[in-house]
C-alpha cells in the first residue's frame, strides 16, 4: 500500500451497521408528558467497576491506566450537566444478557465478553435496560477483548478514555451524532491515524454537551429550535423528510453547536442552545456518516436506511443574514422546505490529512496551516473557489486545490487551510459548492484543540 492510503477504520464500515443496534441522536424530543427520550431518573447513577479493570486482559497494553480512564470518562459527562455518579466495585465480569438485567451498572474489560462482539471490531458496546415507562434501569459497558487498547497513544490501539467516554454517553441515554467531531459520532479513530494519537474523543464536543444538558441539565437561560423538514418535488407534491440532518452553527464563529436527525414525521428539535444567532443547515445523510448508521432495530428510527427523500442542502432563512435568533427560555419554530430536484450531485465520502483518508474529524491546532484531503462524488462540478469554511477563523487557499492519487474509489482533491491563532476551540465545517450553486457541509470535520 502506498504512503497515501485509506485508514484501517474504513475496513470496519461494512460491519458497523450490523453490530449493536446503531441508535440515533434524538434525545431532545418531548411529548406531552415531558422528555420523550429515555434517561435515568435516579440520582446518583451507581456505576460498578468490575475487578477486571484491576487486572486487565492482554489486549490492553501493560501499565495502561484503565481505572483512571473509566473514572475520567464519567467525570467528563458529570462536569457538563446535572449528572452524578457513585463509583463502586463488583466481582462480576460479564455484561447482563439481553432481556435479563441484574441491576448492576457494570464497566468491564474482561475477555469473557468476547461473545458479545462476535467477529466485529467495534471497540466497545453498551447494553441498556428500561422500565415500562421508558426510564433507564441498568446500563452495562464492555470493551471488545478482540481489539487492542492503550492509554498512551500507542499506534494501532484504541484509546481507553475515548472509548469509555463514548460508551458512557450511551449509558446516559445519548444516541449517535451525525457531527464528525462529536464524541458520540458512530466511529472512533485508532491511535496512529494521521500519524497522531487519537485523543480528540476524550473531550466532549458542543454537540455532546448540548445533548447531555437536554436530558439532564437545567434548561434555565437556554433556548430551543424545533420544526419540520419538508421536501418539495416536481408537480407541487410535498413529502416529510425522514433521516435529514439538521445542524446549528454559531453565526459569529462558525463553531458547530448541535445537530439532530428528523423523524418519519419530518420533525426535529435542538434543545439547550445558548441565546444567540445561529445558522441552521439541513442536508441528506449521504457520507461520510450514512443514514443507515443512524438506524435502530427498534424505536423512532426503525427502517431508516437512507434519507428519504434525498434533497439538496439548504440553509434556513428568515432574513438576508440567513441567521436564526435563539432567546433564553424560549422555543423558536423553524420549519423549512428543501428541494429533491435536481438530485444531490456533490457527495463527500472521506476526509484526511498527513497522507491518509478516513471518516473522523481532523485534529488541528490554531495558528497552523494544513494540507487537507477530501474524497467523494461529483467533484468535477465544484467551482474553482468552491471550497471554504463557514468560519471566519479558517481560510482555504483556492490556489492550492490539486487532484491527488489515492487507493480510493472516489476522486480525491487536496488544498491548504490556515487556522487563525485566535480560533476558539471546537468543531468547524468545510463547505463544498458547485458551479450551479449546490453546496454541502462536512459538518464538524475540523476539530480545533
C-alpha positions as CSV (number, residue, x, y, z in Angstrom):
1,X,0.0,0.0,0.0
2,X,1.3,3.4,-0.8
3,X,2.0,6.1,1.7
4,X,-1.2,7.7,0.7
5,X,-3.8,5.3,1.9
6,X,-7.3,4.8,3.3
7,X,-7.4,4.4,7.1
8,X,-8.0,1.0,8.5
9,X,-11.2,2.3,10.1
10,X,-12.8,2.1,6.7
11,X,-12.4,-1.6,6.6
12,X,-14.8,-1.7,9.5
13,X,-17.6,0.2,7.9
14,X,-19.3,-2.8,6.4
15,X,-19.7,-4.1,10.0
16,X,-20.9,-1.0,11.8
17,X,-24.5,-1.3,10.9
18,X,-24.6,-5.0,11.8
19,X,-23.1,-4.9,15.3
20,X,-25.3,-3.4,18.1
21,X,-28.4,-1.6,17.1
22,X,-26.9,1.7,16.0
23,X,-29.0,4.4,17.6
24,X,-29.9,7.9,16.6
25,X,-29.1,11.1,18.4
26,X,-32.7,12.0,19.2
27,X,-32.8,12.8,22.9
28,X,-34.1,16.3,22.6
29,X,-37.7,15.3,21.6
30,X,-40.5,15.8,24.1
31,X,-44.1,14.6,24.2
32,X,-47.0,15.9,26.3
33,X,-45.6,14.2,29.4
34,X,-42.1,15.6,29.2
35,X,-38.9,14.3,27.6
36,X,-39.6,11.6,25.1
37,X,-36.1,10.2,25.1
38,X,-35.1,7.6,27.6
39,X,-32.8,8.6,30.5
40,X,-32.0,7.9,34.2
41,X,-34.5,9.1,36.8
42,X,-32.4,8.1,39.7
43,X,-29.6,10.1,41.2
44,X,-26.8,9.4,41.7
45,X,-26.2,6.8,39.0
46,X,-24.5,3.8,40.6
47,X,-21.6,2.5,38.5
48,X,-19.7,-0.6,39.4
49,X,-16.1,-1.0,38.1
50,X,-15.5,-4.7,37.5
51,X,-12.4,-6.2,39.1
52,X,-11.3,-6.9,35.6
53,X,-10.2,-3.2,35.4
54,X,-7.6,-4.0,38.1
55,X,-6.2,-7.0,36.2
56,X,-7.0,-6.3,32.5
57,X,-6.5,-8.9,29.8
58,X,-3.6,-9.0,27.4
59,X,-5.4,-6.9,24.7
60,X,-4.9,-3.9,26.9
61,X,-1.4,-2.6,26.9
62,X,0.5,-3.3,30.1
63,X,0.6,-0.5,32.6
64,X,-2.4,1.3,30.9
65,X,-4.4,3.5,33.2
66,X,-7.7,1.5,32.9
67,X,-9.4,2.7,36.1
68,X,-8.3,6.3,35.6
69,X,-9.6,6.3,32.0
70,X,-13.0,5.0,33.2
71,X,-13.2,7.4,36.1
72,X,-12.3,10.4,33.8
73,X,-14.9,9.3,31.3
74,X,-17.6,9.5,33.9
75,X,-16.3,12.9,35.1
76,X,-16.4,14.4,31.6
77,X,-20.1,13.9,31.5
78,X,-20.8,14.8,35.1
79,X,-18.9,18.1,34.6
80,X,-21.2,19.4,31.9
81,X,-24.7,18.6,33.1
82,X,-26.7,17.7,36.2
83,X,-25.4,14.2,36.4
84,X,-23.9,12.5,39.4
85,X,-22.2,9.1,39.5
86,X,-21.3,6.9,42.5
87,X,-18.5,4.6,41.8
88,X,-18.3,1.1,43.4
89,X,-16.7,-2.2,42.6
90,X,-18.0,-5.6,41.6
91,X,-16.6,-9.1,41.0
92,X,-19.0,-9.5,38.0
93,X,-17.0,-9.9,34.8
94,X,-19.7,-10.0,32.1
95,X,-22.4,-7.7,31.0
96,X,-26.0,-8.8,31.6
97,X,-27.6,-11.0,28.8
98,X,-30.2,-9.3,26.7
99,X,-33.6,-9.0,28.3
100,X,-32.3,-10.2,31.7
101,X,-30.6,-7.4,33.6
102,X,-29.1,-7.8,37.1
103,X,-29.4,-4.1,38.1
104,X,-25.6,-3.7,38.3
105,X,-24.4,-0.9,36.1
106,X,-21.1,-2.6,35.1
107,X,-18.0,-1.3,33.4
108,X,-15.9,-4.3,32.4
109,X,-12.9,-5.1,30.2
110,X,-13.0,-8.9,30.8
111,X,-12.2,-11.2,28.0
112,X,-15.3,-13.2,29.0
113,X,-17.3,-10.7,27.0
114,X,-15.9,-11.8,23.6
115,X,-19.2,-13.4,22.6
116,X,-21.0,-10.1,22.9
117,X,-18.9,-8.8,20.0
118,X,-18.6,-11.9,17.8
119,X,-16.3,-11.1,14.8
120,X,-17.0,-7.4,14.8
121,X,-14.2,-5.0,15.7
122,X,-16.1,-2.1,17.2
123,X,-14.1,-1.1,20.4
124,X,-17.0,-1.0,22.9
125,X,-20.6,-1.7,23.4
126,X,-23.3,-0.6,25.9
127,X,-26.3,-2.6,26.7
128,X,-29.2,-0.6,28.2
129,X,-32.3,-1.8,30.1
130,X,-35.5,0.2,30.6
131,X,-38.6,0.0,32.7
132,X,-42.2,0.0,31.4
133,X,-42.2,3.8,31.4
134,X,-39.0,4.1,29.4
135,X,-36.6,5.2,32.2
136,X,-33.2,3.5,32.2
137,X,-32.8,1.0,35.0
138,X,-29.5,-0.6,34.0
139,X,-26.6,0.0,31.6
140,X,-23.5,-2.2,31.1
141,X,-20.4,-1.2,29.3
142,X,-17.9,-3.7,27.9
143,X,-14.7,-3.2,25.9
144,X,-14.0,-5.6,23.0
145,X,-11.4,-8.2,24.0
146,X,-10.7,-8.8,20.3
147,X,-9.1,-5.4,19.7
148,X,-6.1,-3.6,21.4
149,X,-6.3,-0.7,23.8
150,X,-3.9,1.7,25.5
151,X,-3.9,4.9,27.4
152,X,-0.6,6.4,26.0
153,X,-1.5,6.7,22.3
154,X,0.3,3.6,21.1
155,X,-0.3,3.3,17.3
156,X,-2.6,0.5,16.3
157,X,-4.6,0.6,19.6
158,X,-7.8,2.3,20.6
159,X,-7.6,4.9,23.3
160,X,-9.2,3.7,26.5
161,X,-10.5,7.0,27.7
162,X,-12.1,7.9,24.3
163,X,-13.8,4.5,24.2
164,X,-15.1,4.8,27.7
165,X,-16.3,8.4,27.2
166,X,-18.3,7.4,24.1
167,X,-19.9,4.4,25.9
168,X,-20.8,6.4,29.0
169,X,-22.7,8.7,26.6
170,X,-24.8,5.6,25.6
171,X,-25.1,4.7,29.3
172,X,-26.7,8.1,29.9
173,X,-29.2,7.6,27.0
174,X,-27.4,9.6,24.4
175,X,-27.5,8.2,20.9
176,X,-25.2,8.6,17.9
177,X,-24.5,12.0,16.4
178,X,-24.0,12.8,12.7
179,X,-21.5,15.5,13.5
180,X,-18.0,14.2,12.7
181,X,-16.3,16.0,15.6
182,X,-18.6,14.7,18.3
183,X,-17.5,12.1,20.8
184,X,-20.9,10.4,20.0
185,X,-20.4,10.0,16.3
186,X,-20.6,6.3,15.3
187,X,-16.9,5.8,14.7
188,X,-13.7,6.0,16.8
189,X,-10.3,6.8,15.4
190,X,-7.5,4.4,16.2
191,X,-4.2,5.7,17.6
192,X,-1.8,6.4,14.7
193,X,-4.5,7.7,12.3
194,X,-3.0,10.7,10.5
195,X,0.2,9.9,12.4
196,X,-1.3,11.2,15.6
197,X,-2.6,9.8,18.9
198,X,-6.4,9.6,18.9
199,X,-7.2,11.7,22.0
200,X,-9.8,14.0,20.4
201,X,-12.8,12.0,21.5
202,X,-11.8,12.2,25.1
203,X,-13.1,15.7,25.1
204,X,-16.8,16.3,24.7
205,X,-17.9,18.5,21.8
206,X,-20.6,21.2,22.0
207,X,-23.0,18.7,20.4
208,X,-22.3,16.1,23.1
209,X,-22.7,18.8,25.9
210,X,-25.9,20.1,24.4
211,X,-27.4,16.6,24.2
212,X,-26.4,15.8,27.9
213,X,-27.9,19.1,29.1
214,X,-31.1,18.5,27.1
215,X,-31.6,15.3,29.1
216,X,-30.2,16.1,32.5
217,X,-29.1,19.7,32.8
218,X,-31.0,22.8,33.8
219,X,-32.6,24.5,30.8
220,X,-32.8,27.8,32.5
221,X,-31.4,30.5,30.3
222,X,-31.2,28.3,27.2
223,X,-33.5,28.1,24.2
224,X,-34.6,25.6,21.6
225,X,-35.2,25.4,17.8
226,X,-37.8,22.9,16.5
227,X,-39.6,22.4,13.3
228,X,-40.3,20.1,10.3
229,X,-38.3,19.4,7.2
230,X,-40.5,19.1,4.1
231,X,-39.3,18.3,0.6
232,X,-40.8,20.0,-2.5
233,X,-40.8,17.8,-5.6
234,X,-41.9,18.2,-9.3
235,X,-45.6,18.6,-9.6
236,X,-46.0,20.5,-6.4
237,X,-46.1,17.4,-4.2
238,X,-44.5,17.6,-0.8
239,X,-43.1,14.9,1.4
240,X,-41.9,15.0,5.0
241,X,-38.2,14.2,5.2
242,X,-37.2,11.1,7.3
243,X,-33.5,11.0,8.2
244,X,-32.5,14.5,7.3
245,X,-29.6,16.0,9.3
246,X,-30.4,19.5,10.8
247,X,-27.4,21.2,12.5
248,X,-26.9,24.5,14.2
249,X,-23.6,26.5,14.0
250,X,-22.8,29.8,15.8
251,X,-23.3,32.6,13.2
252,X,-20.3,34.6,14.6
253,X,-17.6,32.0,15.0
254,X,-18.9,29.2,12.7
255,X,-18.5,26.6,15.5
256,X,-20.8,23.6,15.2
257,X,-23.0,23.6,18.3
258,X,-25.6,20.8,17.9
259,X,-27.5,18.6,15.4
260,X,-30.5,16.4,15.1
261,X,-31.9,13.8,12.7
262,X,-35.5,14.2,11.5
263,X,-38.2,11.6,12.4
264,X,-40.5,10.0,9.9
265,X,-42.8,12.9,10.6
266,X,-40.0,15.2,9.4
267,X,-39.8,16.7,12.9
268,X,-36.5,17.8,14.6
269,X,-35.7,19.6,17.8
270,X,-32.5,21.0,19.2
271,X,-32.5,22.0,22.8
272,X,-30.2,23.6,25.4
273,X,-28.9,26.3,23.0
274,X,-27.3,29.4,24.5
275,X,-29.0,32.6,23.4
276,X,-27.6,34.0,20.2
277,X,-27.7,33.8,16.4
278,X,-27.3,30.5,14.6
279,X,-27.1,29.3,11.0
280,X,-29.4,26.2,10.6
281,X,-28.5,23.8,7.8
282,X,-30.5,20.8,6.6
283,X,-29.0,18.2,4.4
284,X,-29.2,14.5,3.5
285,X,-27.1,11.9,5.4
286,X,-25.0,10.6,2.5
287,X,-21.5,10.5,3.7
288,X,-19.1,10.5,5.5
289,X,-21.8,9.4,8.0
290,X,-24.6,7.5,6.3
291,X,-28.3,7.3,7.3
292,X,-28.1,3.6,7.9
293,X,-25.7,4.2,10.7
294,X,-28.4,6.2,12.4
295,X,-31.0,3.3,12.1
296,X,-32.1,1.2,15.0
297,X,-33.8,-2.1,15.1
298,X,-36.5,-0.7,17.3
299,X,-37.7,2.7,18.1
300,X,-38.2,6.0,16.4
301,X,-35.7,5.4,13.5
302,X,-36.7,1.8,12.7
303,X,-36.5,1.3,8.9
304,X,-34.1,4.3,8.3
305,X,-31.6,3.2,5.6
306,X,-31.3,6.4,3.5
307,X,-32.5,9.9,3.9
308,X,-36.0,9.8,2.3
309,X,-36.4,11.6,0.1
310,X,-32.8,12.8,-0.6
311,X,-32.5,16.5,-1.1
312,X,-30.1,19.3,-1.8
313,X,-28.6,21.0,1.2
314,X,-30.5,24.1,2.3
315,X,-29.8,26.9,4.8
316,X,-32.9,28.0,6.7
317,X,-33.5,31.7,6.3
318,X,-35.8,34.3,7.7
319,X,-33.7,37.3,6.7
320,X,-30.9,38.3,4.3
321,X,-28.4,37.4,7.0
322,X,-29.6,33.8,7.0
323,X,-29.4,33.6,10.8
324,X,-31.9,32.5,13.3
325,X,-32.1,34.2,16.7
326,X,-32.5,32.0,19.8
327,X,-33.7,33.6,23.0
328,X,-33.4,32.4,26.6
329,X,-36.2,30.2,27.9
330,X,-38.0,30.2,24.5
331,X,-38.6,27.8,21.7
332,X,-38.2,29.0,18.2
333,X,-40.3,27.3,15.5
334,X,-38.3,26.8,12.3
335,X,-39.8,24.5,9.7
336,X,-38.4,24.8,6.2
337,X,-38.7,23.4,2.7
338,X,-35.9,21.6,0.7
339,X,-35.7,20.5,-2.9
340,X,-35.4,17.0,-4.3
341,X,-34.8,18.1,-7.8
342,X,-32.3,18.1,-9.2
343,X,-30.9,15.3,-7.0
344,X,-27.7,16.0,-4.9
345,X,-24.6,15.6,-7.0
346,X,-21.8,16.5,-4.6
347,X,-21.3,13.7,-2.1
348,X,-18.1,13.9,0.0
349,X,-17.3,10.5,1.4
350,X,-13.8,10.7,3.1
351,X,-11.6,13.3,4.6
352,X,-8.0,13.2,5.6
353,X,-4.6,14.7,6.2
354,X,-0.9,13.5,6.5
355,X,-1.3,11.1,3.6
356,X,-4.4,9.3,5.0
357,X,-8.1,9.3,4.3
358,X,-10.8,8.4,6.9
359,X,-14.2,9.3,8.2
360,X,-13.4,11.0,11.5
361,X,-12.8,14.7,12.3
362,X,-9.3,16.1,11.6
363,X,-7.5,17.2,14.8
364,X,-6.0,20.6,14.0
365,X,-4.2,23.3,16.0
366,X,-4.8,27.0,16.0
367,X,-2.2,29.2,14.3
368,X,-1.1,26.4,11.8
369,X,-1.5,25.7,8.1
370,X,-2.5,22.2,7.0
371,X,-3.0,20.2,3.8
372,X,-6.4,18.6,3.8
373,X,-7.8,15.9,1.6
374,X,-11.4,15.3,0.6
375,X,-12.7,12.4,-1.5
376,X,-16.2,12.0,-3.0
377,X,-18.6,12.1,-5.9
378,X,-19.4,15.0,-8.1
379,X,-16.2,16.8,-7.5
380,X,-16.0,17.7,-11.2
381,X,-18.9,20.1,-10.5
382,X,-17.0,22.0,-7.9
383,X,-16.4,25.7,-8.6
384,X,-12.8,26.9,-8.8
385,X,-13.4,28.7,-5.5
386,X,-16.0,26.3,-4.2
387,X,-14.1,25.0,-1.2
388,X,-14.4,27.1,2.0
389,X,-15.1,27.1,5.7
390,X,-18.1,28.7,7.3
391,X,-15.8,30.2,10.0
392,X,-14.0,33.5,9.6
393,X,-11.1,31.9,11.5
394,X,-10.4,29.3,8.9
395,X,-9.3,30.2,5.4
396,X,-8.9,27.9,2.3
397,X,-6.3,28.8,-0.2
398,X,-8.1,28.2,-3.5
399,X,-4.8,28.4,-5.5
400,X,-3.6,25.1,-3.8
401,X,-6.5,22.9,-4.9
402,X,-5.0,19.8,-6.5
403,X,-6.1,16.4,-7.7
404,X,-4.5,13.6,-5.8
405,X,-3.8,9.9,-6.4
406,X,-5.1,7.6,-3.6
407,X,-6.1,4.0,-3.4
408,X,-9.7,5.2,-3.1
409,X,-12.9,4.5,-5.0
410,X,-13.6,8.3,-5.4
411,X,-11.8,11.3,-6.8
412,X,-9.5,13.0,-4.2
413,X,-8.6,16.6,-4.0
414,X,-6.2,18.4,-1.7
415,X,-5.9,22.0,-0.5
416,X,-4.3,24.1,2.2
417,X,-6.2,25.7,5.0
418,X,-5.0,28.2,7.6
419,X,-6.3,28.2,11.1
420,X,-6.1,31.6,12.9
421,X,-4.2,31.7,16.1
422,X,-7.2,33.1,18.0
423,X,-9.6,30.4,16.7
424,X,-11.8,29.2,19.6
425,X,-11.6,25.5,20.4
426,X,-14.4,23.5,18.9
427,X,-15.7,21.8,15.8
428,X,-15.9,23.5,12.4
429,X,-17.3,22.6,9.0
430,X,-15.9,22.5,5.5
431,X,-18.3,23.7,2.7
432,X,-18.1,22.4,-0.9
433,X,-20.0,24.4,-3.6
434,X,-20.6,23.6,-7.2
435,X,-20.7,25.9,-10.2
436,X,-24.6,25.7,-10.2
437,X,-24.8,26.8,-6.6
438,X,-25.3,23.4,-4.9
439,X,-23.5,23.1,-1.6
440,X,-22.8,20.5,1.1
441,X,-21.4,20.8,4.5
442,X,-18.8,18.4,6.0
443,X,-20.3,19.0,9.4
444,X,-17.7,19.2,12.2
445,X,-15.0,17.9,10.0
446,X,-12.3,20.1,11.6
447,X,-11.7,19.8,15.3
448,X,-9.6,22.6,16.7
449,X,-7.9,21.9,20.0
